[in-house]
Amino acid sequence: MEAVPRPDPVPSPSAAAKRRFWRLFGLLALLSAVIAAIAVLLVARGDPTLHIHMLIATALGVGLTVLLGTGLMTLVFLSSATGHDDQARGNSNHKERL
């Protein structure tokens, strides 16, 4: 008896969008960590009498701010790409009606 190959199931658009978001979010988390490290180095280089609390606050403030901004922009672009913006607008075409 010969095995009959089955086609791969078609992925749902919402699952594909979630995977795409988390992949991008992971890269953006890495980017925000690098930017936070650069900010800490610049702050530490500027003042030799700096306390560790200032460096921790700088790393957290810069890192989380960059992560929040890039995460929100990623959601905006994914929302537009998956058609949620068109559903919220109430029409199915991409042209603006005047």
HELIX and SHEET records of a PDB file:
HELIX    1   1 PRO A   13  GLY A   46  1                                  34    
HELIX    2   2 ILE A   52  THR A   82  1                                  31    
HELIX    3   3 HIS A   84  ARG A   89  1                                   6    
END                                                                             
